[in-house]
């Protein structure tokens, strides 16, 4: 008895170079901000200035992540706020 499978065919699309470039750009920006955070962490003495820098950089990273990965950057300003 012959076995015939009815599996769907998979079509492999060529990679979208624009999307891949955008992902590397986002990763680079987040990596750069993280590198600056490490430099600040290990080069500045503890204090209010160091804490303020970390709070600001954390807010910037969070806003960038939300804007890119949740696609809020591309929404209207009313929805954003």
C-alpha positions in Angstrom: 0.0 0.0 0.0 1.5 3.3 -1.1 1.7 6.1 1.4 1.0 9.5 -0.1 1.5 12.5 2.1 -0.5 15.6 1.7 1.9 18.0 3.4 1.8 21.6 2.3 4.7 22.8 0.2 7.0 25.4 1.7 8.1 28.3 -0.4 11.3 30.0 0.8 11.3 33.7 0.1 14.5 35.6 -0.5 15.7 37.6 2.5 14.5 41.1 2.7 17.7 43.1 2.9 16.0 46.3 4.0 14.5 44.6 7.0 17.7 42.9 7.9 19.6 46.2 7.7 16.9 47.9 9.9 17.3 45.2 12.5 21.1 45.6 12.6 20.7 49.3 12.9 18.4 48.9 15.9 20.7 46.4 17.5 23.7 48.8 16.9 21.9 51.8 18.5 20.8 49.7 21.5 24.4 48.3 21.8 25.9 51.8 21.6 23.6 53.1 24.4 24.4 50.0 26.5 28.2 50.5 25.9 27.8 54.1 27.1 26.0 52.9 30.2 28.9 50.5 31.0 31.4 53.3 30.5 29.4 55.5 32.9 29.0 52.6 35.4 32.7 51.9 35.6 34.2 55.4 35.2 32.0 57.7 37.4 31.8 57.8 41.1 28.5 56.9 42.8 26.3 59.9 43.2 23.3 61.8 41.9 24.9 62.6 38.5 25.5 58.9 37.8 22.0 57.9 38.8 20.5 60.7 36.7 22.4 59.6 33.6 21.2 56.0 34.1 17.6 57.1 34.5 17.7 59.2 31.4 19.5 56.5 29.3 17.0 53.9 30.5 14.1 56.1 29.5 15.7 56.7 26.1 16.3 53.0 25.5 12.8 52.1 26.6 11.2 54.7 24.3 13.3 53.5 21.4 12.4 49.8 22.1 8.7 50.6 22.3 8.9 52.8 19.2 10.6 50.2 17.1 9.4 46.8 18.3 5.8 47.9 19.1 5.8 50.0 16.0 4.5 53.1 17.9 6.9 55.3 16.1 4.9 54.9 12.9 1.5 55.6 14.5 -0.2 58.9 14.7 0.8 61.2 17.6 -2.7 60.9 19.1 -2.3 57.1 19.5 1.3 57.6 20.8 0.3 59.9 23.6 
